Amino acid sequence: MTHSLITTLAEVRKARRITQADLAAQAGLSRMAVQRTETGDVDPRFSTLAEMARVLGMELIAVPTELGPALQAFIQSGGKFLGQPSGADAPLSVVESLGR
């Protein structure tokens, strides 16, 4: 699980065009700490991952394992309620609400 989290953090950093050095400076870490975390050379502390996520505009949350698939489906659906009927009476998705 930590591996996918670290991969996600690295992908977000790259997508936002933030260098490892910039991420490190903003998170109060060394560039080497960011590099070693991203390459899997170290088993990072939670506080290290939390600071990296904060700088990237993300938040780490703990999700019960049994809710993982439902949460992933919710996110992939663009924030729509699961099983929500399409049509005029359907509420806006979370993504659509934030876009307003």
C-alpha positions in Angstrom: 0.0 0.0 0.0 2.8 2.4 0.8 4.3 1.8 -2.6 1.2 2.9 -4.4 1.0 6.0 -2.1 4.6 6.9 -2.9 4.0 6.3 -6.6 1.0 8.6 -6.5 2.9 11.3 -4.7 5.7 11.2 -7.3 3.2 11.2 -10.2 1.4 14.2 -8.8 4.7 16.0 -8.2 5.8 15.4 -11.8 2.3 16.4 -13.2 2.5 19.7 -11.3 6.1 20.2 -12.6 7.6 20.5 -9.1 11.2 19.3 -8.8 12.3 17.1 -6.0 14.3 20.0 -4.7 11.3 22.4 -4.7 9.1 19.8 -3.0 11.8 19.2 -0.4 12.3 22.9 0.4 8.6 23.5 0.8 8.1 20.4 2.9 11.1 21.1 5.1 13.0 18.0 3.9 16.2 17.4 2.1 16.2 16.7 -1.6 17.9 13.4 -0.8 15.0 12.4 1.5 12.5 13.1 -1.3 14.6 11.2 -3.8 15.1 8.2 -1.5 11.4 8.1 -0.6 10.3 8.1 -4.3 12.8 5.4 -5.3 11.9 3.2 -2.4 15.3 3.3 -0.8 13.9 4.2 2.6 10.8 3.3 4.5 9.5 6.9 5.1 7.9 8.1 8.3 4.3 9.1 8.1 5.2 12.7 8.8 7.4 12.7 5.8 4.7 11.4 3.5 2.1 13.8 5.1 4.4 16.8 4.4 5.0 15.8 0.9 1.2 15.4 0.4 0.5 18.7 2.0 2.8 20.5 -0.4 1.2 18.8 -3.3 -2.3 19.8 -2.2 -3.2 16.4 -1.0 -4.2 14.8 2.3 -3.5 11.4 3.6 -6.5 9.6 4.9 -7.0 6.1 6.4 -9.8 4.1 4.8 -11.2 0.8 6.1 -10.1 -1.9 3.7 -13.6 -3.1 3.0 -14.5 0.5 1.8 -11.5 0.8 -0.5 -13.2 -0.5 -3.7 -16.3 1.6 -3.2 -14.2 4.7 -2.5 -12.1 4.0 -5.6 -15.2 3.6 -7.7 -16.6 6.8 -6.3 -13.5 8.7 -7.2 -13.3 7.2 -10.7 -16.9 8.1 -11.3 -16.0 11.8 -10.9 -17.6 12.0 -7.5 -21.1 10.8 -8.4 -23.2 8.8 -5.9 -22.9 5.1 -6.6 -26.1 3.8 -8.2 -27.3 7.4 -8.8 -29.9 7.5 -11.6 -29.1 9.8 -14.5 -31.4 12.7 -15.3 -32.5 16.1 -14.1 -33.3 15.0 -10.6 -29.8 13.6 -10.0 -27.6 15.8 -7.7 -24.4 17.3 -9.0 -21.4 15.3 -8.5 -18.7 16.5 -6.1 -16.5 17.3 -9.1 -19.3 19.3 -10.8 -20.0 21.2 -7.6 -16.4 22.2 -7.1 -16.3 23.4 -10.7 -18.9 26.0 -10.1 
